[in-house]
């Protein structure tokens, strides 16, 4: 399935009720209709895991075993903690009877998108792909060095009016990825602001 079809399909299917939590406060699993599926981690924004529940449920309805995480639990300034936590979450998901063997895909929103680019992108042994919606990137001080750690294919979608992932930062990321021959795609929406995929004042269908 292509990048765009996967993303658009994930926004178009019905809500599904979650399965019981995996035992950590910011984790919640959503089972695929068939009972087993490839793993997709969904990292919410800083507003909390609740904002990502409908997206995780829709991904599960596509046939994936979706695991929702609170993206705010992966603060950039505590790098070592996040680097240790994410592999443990992935390994726990991989051990579930609901998961098919293999690497995981990661979908991140806002702060969760920034966390995905920071912590999941270098994990090529555990992560297959990343889709980042309007990832928070204002913390990046050295873009070529940041992008140099990318080891998996990445799709970034953002609005050109988003103050948390400024257009010049996104263009710098795209240029650095091209220079480093990284598998990277940037999709921009000119009239759109931050958090366009979550119902609210800036939602844009």
N, C-alpha and C positions, 0 to 999 in steps of 0.2 A: 504494500500500500504506500502511495506517495506521501510526502510530507504534508502537503496542503489538504489532501483527502482525509488523512488521519486526523488533522486538527479540526477541519470543518465538520467531519462526522462526529467527533467527540462533543461538539456543541449542539448536535441536532437530535439526539436520542433521549428517551425518557429517563426520569429519575429512578434510581434503584435504592432500596434500603440497605444500609451497611451491615456487614457481619460484625461479631463482637470485636473489641479492640485487641491489639496484639500484646497488651500488658504495659504499655507506656502511655502517659497521658496525652501525648501529641500524635499518637498513631491510631489509625482506624483503617480497617481493611474492607474492601468492597469486592464481593465475589462475582465472577463472570457467570452468565446464564448456564454455560456448559459444565460448571463446577470447577474447571481448571483453566488457567490461561497464563500467557507470558506476563511478567511483572512490569507494572508501570508505577513509579513513585510520583506522587503529586505533592509539590511543596507550595503551600499557600503563601499569601503575603503577610505583612506585619499585622494585619487586622485580625489574624487568628485562623485556625484550621477551619472554622465554620464557613468562612468565605469560599473555601475550596471544595466543600462537600458535594455540591451539585456536579462540579466538573469531574471529580473522582468517580462519582456514581455513573456518569455518562461514559467515561472511559471504560468502566467495568462492563457496561452494557454492550460495548463493542467486542467483548470477548477477552478482556484483560483482567488480571488480578491486580487491582489498584490499591495502593497503600497511601493514605493521606497523611502528610506530616505538616506540622506548624512551621512554616518557613522562618518565623521569628525565633525559633529555637536554634538557629544556626547563625548567630551573630558573627559578622566578619572579623571583629577585633579579637574574638576568642578562637583563632584559627585551629589550634591543636585539638580543642574539644570537639569541634565540628568534624575535623578530619578523622577523629577516632569514632565518633558517633555514627556517621553515615555508613561506613562499611558494616557496622554491627546491625544497623537497621536493614540493610540489603541482605546480609546473610540470614537474618531472622526471617525475612520475607521469602527467601529462597528455600528455607526449610519447611515452609507451609505446604500442607497437602493440597492446597488450592493453586499452587504455583507450578508452572512448567519449568523444567530446567533451563538455565541460560542466563545471560546478562539482563539487566533491567534498563528500561527507558525512563527518563526523568522529564516531567513537565513542571515548570516553576513559574509562579506568578509574582511580579514585583520583587519584594525582598527574597522570596523563595526562588525567583529566577536568578537574582544575583548570587544567591547561595549555590544554585545549581552550577552556574558558570565558574564559581570559585572552587567548590569542593568536589562536585561530581565530574566536571569536565576532564580532570587529569586521571580519572579512574577507569582506564580503558579495559582493565581486566574484569571489572564489575559492571560497567555502564556501556550500553550500546549507542544511545542517542540522547540528545537533549533538545527539548522545545521550551524556549523561554519567552513568556509574555511580558512585555515592558519591564525587563529586569532592572533593578536598581543598580546603577553603575557609577554613581557620582563619587563613590569611594575609591575608584581606580585611579592611582597616581601615575602609573607607568603602563600604558596600554600594550605596547609590544611585549613587555615581560609578562603581563597578565594573559594575553592571548597565546604566548609561547607555551603555556601549560595545557592548552586545549589538546585533547587526545581522542576525541570522539566527534562525530558529525553533530552540528549545532544549527538549529533554526531559531532566529530571534524575530519577534513581531512586536512593534512598538509604534506609538503615535508620535508625530513630529512635534507636538506641543507638550510633550511630557517633561516636566522639570526634573524628574528623578532618574531618567535615562536620557540626557540631553542629546540632541541630534548630532552635535559635533563629536560626542563621545562614541555614539553608535557608528558613525562614519569612520572614526579612528579604529574602532574594533574591526569593522569590515575590511579596512585597508591593511591592518596588521595581519588579519587572517589570510588575506590574499597574498601578502608578502611571504608569509610563512607556509603557504600552500596547505592551509587547514580547510577541511570540509565545513564550510560556513555559509549560511544564507541569511540575509537581512531583508525583512519585509516591513515597509513603512506605510503608515496611514496618515496622510497630510493633515486632515482636520481633527485628529483624535488626540485626547489627553491621556493621563495616567488612569489605570484601572478600568479600561474600556470593556473588559470581558466580564466584569462583576456588576450585578445590578446596583445602581446608585446614581449619584449626580453626574458622573462621567461615563456611564454605560453607553456604548455605541454598538448597536447590533450589526 
